Every structure is written in C-alpha cells, then in structure tokens.
Amino acid sequence: HNYTAYPMVRQAREMVAKGQLGDIRIVQSEYPQDWLTEDLAATGQKQAAWRSDPKQAGAGGALGDIGTHAY
C-alpha cells in the first residue's frame, strides 16, 4: 500500500489490466529496511519481540509483516 500512488506503479497496473504485458508469471518486489537486522527483541522492544516470534506473529515472518507494504 505504500507505493500505490506512484505513477510508475499506476502505469504498470494499467498495462497489466489492458493485457499489454502478456501473461504475468512472476512478480518480484523489494522493500529494503534494516529495522530487525539486530536482535531488538533482546533489548526489550515489544514490537520486535512479537514480530520475530512465529508463535505470536504467525508463520509468514517478514513476508506477512512487511509484504503488504510492497503491494
């Protein structure tokens, strides 16, 4: 949802809808960040603690957490 207003993303969406790109077989996306490159859960940060625990955050890991931002 972070990139939906970008002109490039809107153009790509239109091109897909019009069939101008053919069959889409794979979509590759990046959302670089360094927020959890260190063990922040060990520092007592509550958000880091639950986000890095599959029992609390689910099996999706980073994809479930930040994947929606690259949509």
mmCIF file of the N, C-alpha and C atoms, coordinates in Angstrom:
data_MODEL
# 
_entry.id   MODEL 
# 
loop_
_atom_site.group_PDB 
_atom_site.id 
_atom_site.type_symbol 
_atom_site.label_atom_id 
_atom_site.label_alt_id 
_atom_site.label_comp_id 
_atom_site.label_asym_id 
_atom_site.label_entity_id 
_atom_site.label_seq_id 
_atom_site.pdbx_PDB_ins_code 
_atom_site.Cartn_x 
_atom_site.Cartn_y 
_atom_site.Cartn_z 
_atom_site.occupancy 
_atom_site.B_iso_or_equiv 
_atom_site.pdbx_formal_charge 
_atom_site.auth_seq_id 
_atom_site.auth_comp_id 
_atom_site.auth_asym_id 
_atom_site.auth_atom_id 
_atom_site.pdbx_PDB_model_num 
ATOM 1   N N  . HIS A 1 1  ? 0.803  -1.199  0.000   1.00 0.00 ? 1  HIS A N  1 
ATOM 2   C CA . HIS A 1 1  ? 0.000  0.000   0.000   1.00 0.00 ? 1  HIS A CA 1 
ATOM 3   C C  . HIS A 1 1  ? 0.848  1.266   0.000   1.00 0.00 ? 1  HIS A C  1 
ATOM 4   N N  . ASN A 1 2  ? 2.105  1.146   0.317   1.00 0.00 ? 2  ASN A N  1 
ATOM 5   C CA . ASN A 1 2  ? 2.970  2.334   0.348   1.00 0.00 ? 2  ASN A CA 1 
ATOM 6   C C  . ASN A 1 2  ? 3.224  2.917   -1.035  1.00 0.00 ? 2  ASN A C  1 
ATOM 7   N N  . TYR A 1 3  ? 3.220  2.098   -2.062  1.00 0.00 ? 3  TYR A N  1 
ATOM 8   C CA . TYR A 1 3  ? 3.619  2.553   -3.393  1.00 0.00 ? 3  TYR A CA 1 
ATOM 9   C C  . TYR A 1 3  ? 2.452  2.742   -4.361  1.00 0.00 ? 3  TYR A C  1 
ATOM 10  N N  . THR A 1 4  ? 1.219  2.565   -3.928  1.00 0.00 ? 4  THR A N  1 
ATOM 11  C CA . THR A 1 4  ? 0.093  2.585   -4.860  1.00 0.00 ? 4  THR A CA 1 
ATOM 12  C C  . THR A 1 4  ? -0.095 3.923   -5.568  1.00 0.00 ? 4  THR A C  1 
ATOM 13  N N  . ALA A 1 5  ? 0.367  5.011   -4.988  1.00 0.00 ? 5  ALA A N  1 
ATOM 14  C CA . ALA A 1 5  ? 0.189  6.322   -5.620  1.00 0.00 ? 5  ALA A CA 1 
ATOM 15  C C  . ALA A 1 5  ? 1.331  6.686   -6.570  1.00 0.00 ? 5  ALA A C  1 
ATOM 16  N N  . TYR A 1 6  ? 2.368  5.880   -6.616  1.00 0.00 ? 6  TYR A N  1 
ATOM 17  C CA . TYR A 1 6  ? 3.491  6.182   -7.507  1.00 0.00 ? 6  TYR A CA 1 
ATOM 18  C C  . TYR A 1 6  ? 3.029  6.060   -8.960  1.00 0.00 ? 6  TYR A C  1 
ATOM 19  N N  . PRO A 1 7  ? 3.334  7.060   -9.806  1.00 0.00 ? 7  PRO A N  1 
ATOM 20  C CA . PRO A 1 7  ? 2.923  6.999   -11.209 1.00 0.00 ? 7  PRO A CA 1 
ATOM 21  C C  . PRO A 1 7  ? 3.400  5.730   -11.921 1.00 0.00 ? 7  PRO A C  1 
ATOM 22  N N  . MET A 1 8  ? 4.615  5.292   -11.635 1.00 0.00 ? 8  MET A N  1 
ATOM 23  C CA . MET A 1 8  ? 5.142  4.089   -12.275 1.00 0.00 ? 8  MET A CA 1 
ATOM 24  C C  . MET A 1 8  ? 4.300  2.860   -11.913 1.00 0.00 ? 8  MET A C  1 
ATOM 25  N N  . VAL A 1 9  ? 3.877  2.764   -10.668 1.00 0.00 ? 9  VAL A N  1 
ATOM 26  C CA . VAL A 1 9  ? 3.065  1.630   -10.223 1.00 0.00 ? 9  VAL A CA 1 
ATOM 27  C C  . VAL A 1 9  ? 1.684  1.690   -10.862 1.00 0.00 ? 9  VAL A C  1 
ATOM 28  N N  . ARG A 1 10 ? 1.114  2.872   -10.927 1.00 0.00 ? 10 ARG A N  1 
ATOM 29  C CA . ARG A 1 10 ? -0.202 3.018   -11.569 1.00 0.00 ? 10 ARG A CA 1 
ATOM 30  C C  . ARG A 1 10 ? -0.132 2.647   -13.052 1.00 0.00 ? 10 ARG A C  1 
ATOM 31  N N  . GLN A 1 11 ? 0.933  3.067   -13.714 1.00 0.00 ? 11 GLN A N  1 
ATOM 32  C CA . GLN A 1 11 ? 1.092  2.730   -15.128 1.00 0.00 ? 11 GLN A CA 1 
ATOM 33  C C  . GLN A 1 11 ? 1.236  1.226   -15.300 1.00 0.00 ? 11 GLN A C  1 
ATOM 34  N N  . ALA A 1 12 ? 2.028  0.599   -14.470 1.00 0.00 ? 12 ALA A N  1 
ATOM 35  C CA . ALA A 1 12 ? 2.205  -0.854  -14.564 1.00 0.00 ? 12 ALA A CA 1 
ATOM 36  C C  . ALA A 1 12 ? 0.877  -1.569  -14.346 1.00 0.00 ? 12 ALA A C  1 
ATOM 37  N N  . ARG A 1 13 ? 0.103  -1.110  -13.372 1.00 0.00 ? 13 ARG A N  1 
ATOM 38  C CA . ARG A 1 13 ? -1.201 -1.729  -13.104 1.00 0.00 ? 13 ARG A CA 1 
ATOM 39  C C  . ARG A 1 13 ? -2.116 -1.606  -14.319 1.00 0.00 ? 13 ARG A C  1 
ATOM 40  N N  . GLU A 1 14 ? -2.135 -0.432  -14.950 1.00 0.00 ? 14 GLU A N  1 
ATOM 41  C CA . GLU A 1 14 ? -2.941 -0.224  -16.154 1.00 0.00 ? 14 GLU A CA 1 
ATOM 42  C C  . GLU A 1 14 ? -2.481 -1.136  -17.284 1.00 0.00 ? 14 GLU A C  1 
ATOM 43  N N  . MET A 1 15 ? -1.165 -1.258  -17.452 1.00 0.00 ? 15 MET A N  1 
ATOM 44  C CA . MET A 1 15 ? -0.629 -2.106  -18.520 1.00 0.00 ? 15 MET A CA 1 
ATOM 45  C C  . MET A 1 15 ? -1.010 -3.566  -18.305 1.00 0.00 ? 15 MET A C  1 
ATOM 46  N N  . VAL A 1 16 ? -0.988 -4.020  -17.067 1.00 0.00 ? 16 VAL A N  1 
ATOM 47  C CA . VAL A 1 16 ? -1.393 -5.395  -16.762 1.00 0.00 ? 16 VAL A CA 1 
ATOM 48  C C  . VAL A 1 16 ? -2.875 -5.569  -17.064 1.00 0.00 ? 16 VAL A C  1 
ATOM 49  N N  . ALA A 1 17 ? -3.700 -4.625  -16.616 1.00 0.00 ? 17 ALA A N  1 
ATOM 50  C CA . ALA A 1 17 ? -5.144 -4.711  -16.823 1.00 0.00 ? 17 ALA A CA 1 
ATOM 51  C C  . ALA A 1 17 ? -5.506 -4.733  -18.309 1.00 0.00 ? 17 ALA A C  1 
ATOM 52  N N  . LYS A 1 18 ? -4.745 -4.019  -19.133 1.00 0.00 ? 18 LYS A N  1 
ATOM 53  C CA . LYS A 1 18 ? -5.009 -3.966  -20.575 1.00 0.00 ? 18 LYS A CA 1 
ATOM 54  C C  . LYS A 1 18 ? -4.392 -5.137  -21.331 1.00 0.00 ? 18 LYS A C  1 
ATOM 55  N N  . GLY A 1 19 ? -3.632 -5.980  -20.631 1.00 0.00 ? 19 GLY A N  1 
ATOM 56  C CA . GLY A 1 19 ? -3.003 -7.120  -21.280 1.00 0.00 ? 19 GLY A CA 1 
ATOM 57  C C  . GLY A 1 19 ? -1.778 -6.759  -22.099 1.00 0.00 ? 19 GLY A C  1 
ATOM 58  N N  . GLN A 1 20 ? -1.228 -5.586  -21.895 1.00 0.00 ? 20 GLN A N  1 
ATOM 59  C CA . GLN A 1 20 ? -0.088 -5.123  -22.684 1.00 0.00 ? 20 GLN A CA 1 
ATOM 60  C C  . GLN A 1 20 ? 1.209  -5.853  -22.350 1.00 0.00 ? 20 GLN A C  1 
ATOM 61  N N  . LEU A 1 21 ? 1.255  -6.534  -21.227 1.00 0.00 ? 21 LEU A N  1 
ATOM 62  C CA . LEU A 1 21 ? 2.484  -7.216  -20.809 1.00 0.00 ? 21 LEU A CA 1 
ATOM 63  C C  . LEU A 1 21 ? 2.404  -8.732  -20.971 1.00 0.00 ? 21 LEU A C  1 
ATOM 64  N N  . GLY A 1 22 ? 1.315  -9.207  -21.536 1.00 0.00 ? 22 GLY A N  1 
ATOM 65  C CA . GLY A 1 22 ? 1.157  -10.650 -21.691 1.00 0.00 ? 22 GLY A CA 1 
ATOM 66  C C  . GLY A 1 22 ? 0.804  -11.307 -20.362 1.00 0.00 ? 22 GLY A C  1 
ATOM 67  N N  . ASP A 1 23 ? 1.004  -12.615 -20.299 1.00 0.00 ? 23 ASP A N  1 
ATOM 68  C CA . ASP A 1 23 ? 0.719  -13.352 -19.067 1.00 0.00 ? 23 ASP A CA 1 
ATOM 69  C C  . ASP A 1 23 ? 1.772  -13.029 -18.017 1.00 0.00 ? 23 ASP A C  1 
ATOM 70  N N  . ILE A 1 24 ? 1.329  -12.617 -16.857 1.00 0.00 ? 24 ILE A N  1 
ATOM 71  C CA . ILE A 1 24 ? 2.247  -12.327 -15.751 1.00 0.00 ? 24 ILE A CA 1 
ATOM 72  C C  . ILE A 1 24 ? 2.511  -13.642 -15.027 1.00 0.00 ? 24 ILE A C  1 
ATOM 73  N N  . ARG A 1 25 ? 3.745  -14.083 -15.037 1.00 0.00 ? 25 ARG A N  1 
ATOM 74  C CA . ARG A 1 25 ? 4.106  -15.364 -14.421 1.00 0.00 ? 25 ARG A CA 1 
ATOM 75  C C  . ARG A 1 25 ? 4.823  -15.201 -13.097 1.00 0.00 ? 25 ARG A C  1 
ATOM 76  N N  . ILE A 1 26 ? 5.417  -14.043 -12.862 1.00 0.00 ? 26 ILE A N  1 
ATOM 77  C CA . ILE A 1 26 ? 6.129  -13.815 -11.605 1.00 0.00 ? 26 ILE A CA 1 
ATOM 78  C C  . ILE A 1 26 ? 6.133  -12.311 -11.314 1.00 0.00 ? 26 ILE A C  1 
ATOM 79  N N  . VAL A 1 27 ? 6.047  -11.991 -10.061 1.00 0.00 ? 27 VAL A N  1 
ATOM 80  C CA . VAL A 1 27 ? 6.153  -10.602 -9.616  1.00 0.00 ? 27 VAL A CA 1 
ATOM 81  C C  . VAL A 1 27 ? 7.248  -10.559 -8.565  1.00 0.00 ? 27 VAL A C  1 
ATOM 82  N N  . GLN A 1 28 ? 8.186  -9.675  -8.742  1.00 0.00 ? 28 GLN A N  1 
ATOM 83  C CA . GLN A 1 28 ? 9.301  -9.544  -7.809  1.00 0.00 ? 28 GLN A CA 1 
ATOM 84  C C  . GLN A 1 28 ? 9.244  -8.148  -7.200  1.00 0.00 ? 28 GLN A C  1 
ATOM 85  N N  . SER A 1 29 ? 9.382  -8.080  -5.902  1.00 0.00 ? 29 SER A N  1 
ATOM 86  C CA . SER A 1 29 ? 9.273  -6.805  -5.209  1.00 0.00 ? 29 SER A CA 1 
ATOM 87  C C  . SER A 1 29 ? 10.334 -6.708  -4.124  1.00 0.00 ? 29 SER A C  1 
ATOM 88  N N  . GLU A 1 30 ? 10.748 -5.499  -3.813  1.00 0.00 ? 30 GLU A N  1 
ATOM 89  C CA . GLU A 1 30 ? 11.710 -5.267  -2.728  1.00 0.00 ? 30 GLU A CA 1 
ATOM 90  C C  . GLU A 1 30 ? 11.185 -4.175  -1.817  1.00 0.00 ? 30 GLU A C  1 
ATOM 91  N N  . TYR A 1 31 ? 11.441 -4.329  -0.544  1.00 0.00 ? 31 TYR A N  1 
ATOM 92  C CA . TYR A 1 31 ? 11.098 -3.314  0.451   1.00 0.00 ? 31 TYR A CA 1 
ATOM 93  C C  . TYR A 1 31 ? 12.235 -3.297  1.458   1.00 0.00 ? 31 TYR A C  1 
ATOM 94  N N  . PRO A 1 32 ? 13.394 -2.744  1.060   1.00 0.00 ? 32 PRO A N  1 
ATOM 95  C CA . PRO A 1 32 ? 14.576 -2.801  1.917   1.00 0.00 ? 32 PRO A CA 1 
ATOM 96  C C  . PRO A 1 32 ? 14.421 -1.977  3.195   1.00 0.00 ? 32 PRO A C  1 
ATOM 97  N N  . GLN A 1 33 ? 14.842 -2.557  4.287   1.00 0.00 ? 33 GLN A N  1 
ATOM 98  C CA . GLN A 1 33 ? 14.894 -1.853  5.561   1.00 0.00 ? 33 GLN A CA 1 
ATOM 99  C C  . GLN A 1 33 ? 15.858 -2.592  6.479   1.00 0.00 ? 33 GLN A C  1 
ATOM 100 N N  . ASP A 1 34 ? 16.275 -1.923  7.531   1.00 0.00 ? 34 ASP A N  1 
ATOM 101 C CA . ASP A 1 34 ? 17.240 -2.557  8.432   1.00 0.00 ? 34 ASP A CA 1 
ATOM 102 C C  . ASP A 1 34 ? 16.717 -2.677  9.859   1.00 0.00 ? 34 ASP A C  1 
ATOM 103 N N  . TRP A 1 35 ? 15.424 -2.559  10.027  1.00 0.00 ? 35 TRP A N  1 
ATOM 104 C CA . TRP A 1 35 ? 14.845 -2.488  11.361  1.00 0.00 ? 35 TRP A CA 1 
ATOM 105 C C  . TRP A 1 35 ? 15.164 -3.697  12.232  1.00 0.00 ? 35 TRP A C  1 
ATOM 106 N N  . LEU A 1 36 ? 15.126 -4.888  11.697  1.00 0.00 ? 36 LEU A N  1 
ATOM 107 C CA . LEU A 1 36 ? 15.371 -6.085  12.506  1.00 0.00 ? 36 LEU A CA 1 
ATOM 108 C C  . LEU A 1 36 ? 16.695 -6.766  12.170  1.00 0.00 ? 36 LEU A C  1 
ATOM 109 N N  . THR A 1 37 ? 17.676 -5.997  11.725  1.00 0.00 ? 37 THR A N  1 
ATOM 110 C CA . THR A 1 37 ? 18.976 -6.601  11.441  1.00 0.00 ? 37 THR A CA 1 
ATOM 111 C C  . THR A 1 37 ? 19.732 -6.933  12.716  1.00 0.00 ? 37 THR A C  1 
ATOM 112 N N  . GLU A 1 38 ? 19.345 -6.312  13.807  1.00 0.00 ? 38 GLU A N  1 
ATOM 113 C CA . GLU A 1 38 ? 19.919 -6.640  15.113  1.00 0.00 ? 38 GLU A CA 1 
ATOM 114 C C  . GLU A 1 38 ? 18.835 -7.301  15.957  1.00 0.00 ? 38 GLU A C  1 
ATOM 115 N N  . ASP A 1 39 ? 19.212 -8.004  16.993  1.00 0.00 ? 39 ASP A N  1 
ATOM 116 C CA . ASP A 1 39 ? 18.256 -8.684  17.863  1.00 0.00 ? 39 ASP A CA 1 
ATOM 117 C C  . ASP A 1 39 ? 17.591 -7.670  18.795  1.00 0.00 ? 39 ASP A C  1 
ATOM 118 N N  . LEU A 1 40 ? 16.631 -6.925  18.243  1.00 0.00 ? 40 LEU A N  1 
ATOM 119 C CA . LEU A 1 40 ? 15.965 -5.890  19.025  1.00 0.00 ? 40 LEU A CA 1 
ATOM 120 C C  . LEU A 1 40 ? 15.075 -6.477  20.110  1.00 0.00 ? 40 LEU A C  1 
ATOM 121 N N  . ALA A 1 41 ? 14.613 -7.706  19.911  1.00 0.00 ? 41 ALA A N  1 
ATOM 122 C CA . ALA A 1 41 ? 13.790 -8.338  20.939  1.00 0.00 ? 41 ALA A CA 1 
ATOM 123 C C  . ALA A 1 41 ? 14.564 -8.449  22.245  1.00 0.00 ? 41 ALA A C  1 
ATOM 124 N N  . ALA A 1 42 ? 15.871 -8.631  22.154  1.00 0.00 ? 42 ALA A N  1 
ATOM 125 C CA . ALA A 1 42 ? 16.703 -8.754  23.355  1.00 0.00 ? 42 ALA A CA 1 
ATOM 126 C C  . ALA A 1 42 ? 16.837 -7.423  24.094  1.00 0.00 ? 42 ALA A C  1 
ATOM 127 N N  . THR A 1 43 ? 16.498 -6.324  23.422  1.00 0.00 ? 43 THR A N  1 
ATOM 128 C CA . THR A 1 43 ? 16.595 -5.012  24.068  1.00 0.00 ? 43 THR A CA 1 
ATOM 129 C C  . THR A 1 43 ? 15.295 -4.608  24.748  1.00 0.00 ? 43 THR A C  1 
ATOM 130 N N  . GLY A 1 44 ? 14.284 -5.463  24.649  1.00 0.00 ? 44 GLY A N  1 
ATOM 131 C CA . GLY A 1 44 ? 13.013 -5.171  25.301  1.00 0.00 ? 44 GLY A CA 1 
ATOM 132 C C  . GLY A 1 44 ? 12.002 -4.448  24.429  1.00 0.00 ? 44 GLY A C  1 
ATOM 133 N N  . GLN A 1 45 ? 12.288 -4.268  23.150  1.00 0.00 ? 45 GLN A N  1 
ATOM 134 C CA . GLN A 1 45 ? 11.322 -3.624  22.256  1.00 0.00 ? 45 GLN A CA 1 
ATOM 135 C C  . GLN A 1 45 ? 10.166 -4.582  21.997  1.00 0.00 ? 45 GLN A C  1 
ATOM 136 N N  . LYS A 1 46 ? 8.987  -4.220  22.456  1.00 0.00 ? 46 LYS A N  1 
ATOM 137 C CA . LYS A 1 46 ? 7.834  -5.122  22.378  1.00 0.00 ? 46 LYS A CA 1 
ATOM 138 C C  . LYS A 1 46 ? 7.451  -5.467  20.945  1.00 0.00 ? 46 LYS A C  1 
ATOM 139 N N  . GLN A 1 47 ? 7.487  -4.493  20.033  1.00 0.00 ? 47 GLN A N  1 
ATOM 140 C CA . GLN A 1 47 ? 7.122  -4.795  18.650  1.00 0.00 ? 47 GLN A CA 1 
ATOM 141 C C  . GLN A 1 47 ? 8.096  -5.780  18.028  1.00 0.00 ? 47 GLN A C  1 
ATOM 142 N N  . ALA A 1 48 ? 9.365  -5.599  18.305  1.00 0.00 ? 48 ALA A N  1 
ATOM 143 C CA . ALA A 1 48 ? 10.364 -6.521  17.757  1.00 0.00 ? 48 ALA A CA 1 
ATOM 144 C C  . ALA A 1 48 ? 10.164 -7.912  18.336  1.00 0.00 ? 48 ALA A C  1 
ATOM 145 N N  . ALA A 1 49 ? 9.794  -7.983  19.599  1.00 0.00 ? 49 ALA A N  1 
ATOM 146 C CA . ALA A 1 49 ? 9.632  -9.281  20.254  1.00 0.00 ? 49 ALA A CA 1 
ATOM 147 C C  . ALA A 1 49 ? 8.531  -10.102 19.593  1.00 0.00 ? 49 ALA A C  1 
ATOM 148 N N  . TRP A 1 50 ? 7.351  -9.534  19.402  1.00 0.00 ? 50 TRP A N  1 
ATOM 149 C CA . TRP A 1 50 ? 6.282  -10.339 18.815  1.00 0.00 ? 50 TRP A CA 1 
ATOM 150 C C  . TRP A 1 50 ? 6.473  -10.550 17.321  1.00 0.00 ? 50 TRP A C  1 
ATOM 151 N N  . ARG A 1 51 ? 7.056  -9.582  16.627  1.00 0.00 ? 51 ARG A N  1 
ATOM 152 C CA . ARG A 1 51 ? 7.247  -9.735  15.181  1.00 0.00 ? 51 ARG A CA 1 
ATOM 153 C C  . ARG A 1 51 ? 8.254  -10.826 14.842  1.00 0.00 ? 51 ARG A C  1 
ATOM 154 N N  . SER A 1 52 ? 9.192  -11.072 15.708  1.00 0.00 ? 52 SER A N  1 
ATOM 155 C CA . SER A 1 52 ? 10.210 -12.088 15.425  1.00 0.00 ? 52 SER A CA 1 
ATOM 156 C C  . SER A 1 52 ? 9.876  -13.440 16.053  1.00 0.00 ? 52 SER A C  1 
ATOM 157 N N  . ASP A 1 53 ? 8.689  -13.575 16.623  1.00 0.00 ? 53 ASP A N  1 
ATOM 158 C CA . ASP A 1 53 ? 8.267  -14.831 17.250  1.00 0.00 ? 53 ASP A CA 1 
ATOM 159 C C  . ASP A 1 53 ? 7.142  -15.457 16.432  1.00 0.00 ? 53 ASP A C  1 
ATOM 160 N N  . PRO A 1 54 ? 7.413  -16.560 15.700  1.00 0.00 ? 54 PRO A N  1 
ATOM 161 C CA . PRO A 1 54 ? 6.390  -17.187 14.868  1.00 0.00 ? 54 PRO A CA 1 
ATOM 162 C C  . PRO A 1 54 ? 5.141  -17.602 15.644  1.00 0.00 ? 54 PRO A C  1 
ATOM 163 N N  . LYS A 1 55 ? 5.276  -17.890 16.927  1.00 0.00 ? 55 LYS A N  1 
ATOM 164 C CA . LYS A 1 55 ? 4.102  -18.273 17.721  1.00 0.00 ? 55 LYS A CA 1 
ATOM 165 C C  . LYS A 1 55 ? 3.138  -17.099 17.886  1.00 0.00 ? 55 LYS A C  1 
ATOM 166 N N  . GLN A 1 56 ? 3.660  -15.889 17.885  1.00 0.00 ? 56 GLN A N  1 
ATOM 167 C CA . GLN A 1 56 ? 2.812  -14.708 18.041  1.00 0.00 ? 56 GLN A CA 1 
ATOM 168 C C  . GLN A 1 56 ? 2.451  -14.055 16.708  1.00 0.00 ? 56 GLN A C  1 
ATOM 169 N N  . ALA A 1 57 ? 3.397  -14.032 15.787  1.00 0.00 ? 57 ALA A N  1 
ATOM 170 C CA . ALA A 1 57 ? 3.194  -13.317 14.525  1.00 0.00 ? 57 ALA A CA 1 
ATOM 171 C C  . ALA A 1 57 ? 2.724  -14.222 13.395  1.00 0.00 ? 57 ALA A C  1 
ATOM 172 N N  . GLY A 1 58 ? 2.793  -15.525 13.588  1.00 0.00 ? 58 GLY A N  1 
ATOM 173 C CA . GLY A 1 58 ? 2.420  -16.452 12.536  1.00 0.00 ? 58 GLY A CA 1 
ATOM 174 C C  . GLY A 1 58 ? 3.626  -16.893 11.729  1.00 0.00 ? 58 GLY A C  1 
ATOM 175 N N  . ALA A 1 59 ? 3.385  -17.836 10.845  1.00 0.00 ? 59 ALA A N  1 
ATOM 176 C CA . ALA A 1 59 ? 4.471  -18.444 10.080  1.00 0.00 ? 59 ALA A CA 1 
ATOM 177 C C  . ALA A 1 59 ? 4.935  -17.578 8.910   1.00 0.00 ? 59 ALA A C  1 
ATOM 178 N N  . GLY A 1 60 ? 4.228  -16.501 8.615   1.00 0.00 ? 60 GLY A N  1 
ATOM 179 C CA . GLY A 1 60 ? 4.559  -15.664 7.461   1.00 0.00 ? 60 GLY A CA 1 
ATOM 180 C C  . GLY A 1 60 ? 5.864  -14.911 7.582   1.00 0.00 ? 60 GLY A C  1 
ATOM 181 N N  . GLY A 1 61 ? 6.328  -14.711 8.793   1.00 0.00 ? 61 GLY A N  1 
ATOM 182 C CA . GLY A 1 61 ? 7.587  -13.998 9.002   1.00 0.00 ? 61 GLY A CA 1 
ATOM 183 C C  . GLY A 1 61 ? 7.583  -12.616 8.374   1.00 0.00 ? 61 GLY A C  1 
ATOM 184 N N  . ALA A 1 62 ? 8.692  -12.255 7.750   1.00 0.00 ? 62 ALA A N  1 
ATOM 185 C CA . ALA A 1 62 ? 8.835  -10.922 7.156   1.00 0.00 ? 62 ALA A CA 1 
ATOM 186 C C  . ALA A 1 62 ? 7.814  -10.684 6.046   1.00 0.00 ? 62 ALA A C  1 
ATOM 187 N N  . LEU A 1 63 ? 7.478  -11.725 5.287   1.00 0.00 ? 63 LEU A N  1 
ATOM 188 C CA . LEU A 1 63 ? 6.518  -11.550 4.201   1.00 0.00 ? 63 LEU A CA 1 
ATOM 189 C C  . LEU A 1 63 ? 5.156  -11.137 4.746   1.00 0.00 ? 63 LEU A C  1 
ATOM 190 N N  . GLY A 1 64 ? 4.731  -11.790 5.815   1.00 0.00 ? 64 GLY A N  1 
ATOM 191 C CA . GLY A 1 64 ? 3.456  -11.433 6.418   1.00 0.00 ? 64 GLY A CA 1 
ATOM 192 C C  . GLY A 1 64 ? 3.473  -10.062 7.064   1.00 0.00 ? 64 GLY A C  1 
ATOM 193 N N  . ASP A 1 65 ? 4.614  -9.668  7.566   1.00 0.00 ? 65 ASP A N  1 
ATOM 194 C CA . ASP A 1 65 ? 4.719  -8.401  8.278   1.00 0.00 ? 65 ASP A CA 1 
ATOM 195 C C  . ASP A 1 65 ? 4.882  -7.212  7.335   1.00 0.00 ? 65 ASP A C  1 
ATOM 196 N N  . ILE A 1 66 ? 5.848  -7.261  6.441   1.00 0.00 ? 66 ILE A N  1 
ATOM 197 C CA . ILE A 1 66 ? 6.114  -6.099  5.586   1.00 0.00 ? 66 ILE A CA 1 
ATOM 198 C C  . ILE A 1 66 ? 5.751  -6.318  4.125   1.00 0.00 ? 66 ILE A C  1 
ATOM 199 N N  . GLY A 1 67 ? 5.355  -7.535  3.774   1.00 0.00 ? 67 GLY A N  1 
ATOM 200 C CA . GLY A 1 67 ? 4.997  -7.806  2.386   1.00 0.00 ? 67 GLY A CA 1 
ATOM 201 C C  . GLY A 1 67 ? 3.869  -6.931  1.876   1.00 0.00 ? 67 GLY A C  1 
ATOM 202 N N  . THR A 1 68 ? 2.928  -6.595  2.758   1.00 0.00 ? 68 THR A N  1 
ATOM 203 C CA . THR A 1 68 ? 1.812  -5.754  2.335   1.00 0.00 ? 68 THR A CA 1 
ATOM 204 C C  . THR A 1 68 ? 2.259  -4.352  1.949   1.00 0.00 ? 68 THR A C  1 
ATOM 205 N N  . HIS A 1 69 ? 3.382  -3.899  2.465   1.00 0.00 ? 69 HIS A N  1 
ATOM 206 C CA . HIS A 1 69 ? 3.864  -2.559  2.134   1.00 0.00 ? 69 HIS A CA 1 
ATOM 207 C C  . HIS A 1 69 ? 4.374  -2.479  0.697   1.00 0.00 ? 69 HIS A C  1 
ATOM 208 N N  . ALA A 1 70 ? 4.771  -3.583  0.137   1.00 0.00 ? 70 ALA A N  1 
ATOM 209 C CA . ALA A 1 70 ? 5.282  -3.600  -1.234  1.00 0.00 ? 70 ALA A CA 1 
ATOM 210 C C  . ALA A 1 70 ? 4.179  -3.867  -2.247  1.00 0.00 ? 70 ALA A C  1 
ATOM 211 N N  . TYR A 1 71 ? 2.956  -4.065  -1.786  1.00 0.00 ? 71 TYR A N  1 
ATOM 212 C CA . TYR A 1 71 ? 1.824  -4.386  -2.667  1.00 0.00 ? 71 TYR A CA 1 
ATOM 213 C C  . TYR A 1 71 ? 1.582  -3.300  -3.681  1.00 0.00 ? 71 TYR A C  1 
# 
